[in-house]
Amino acid sequence: MSPRLIRAAADATGRRPDRPLRITVDGEPVTGIAGQSIAGVLLAAGRTSWRTARSGAQRGVFCGIGVCFDCVLTVNGTPDVRACRRRAADGDEVRTQSRMPEGRA
């Protein structure tokens, strides 16, 4: 990895700090920058978990490359979207998910 600064226009990942975006997570606005994954936006906002497993354990990013499915959430009405693989888009409506059985809190 190079320690040098990469200009935004040349960033192969597509991150654009000059282009902010806003998504809504469970009704709350969260800001990020164009090119970030949804997981990146959530982590930058201080959220480390956004799914509850059947056991009640909190889940967020585990592998970060789309293999483990720990980071799934609902985006614009589509469930089980991997947050680490989906780039955030301005206006995305994100909902956290729970695999806990009904009646268990």
Secondary structure, DSSP 8 states (H G I E B T S, - for coil): ---S---GGG-TT--EEEEEEEEEETTEEEEEEET-BHHHHHHHTT----EE-TTS-EE--SSSSSSS-TTEEEETTEEEEETTTSB--TT-EEE-EE---TT--
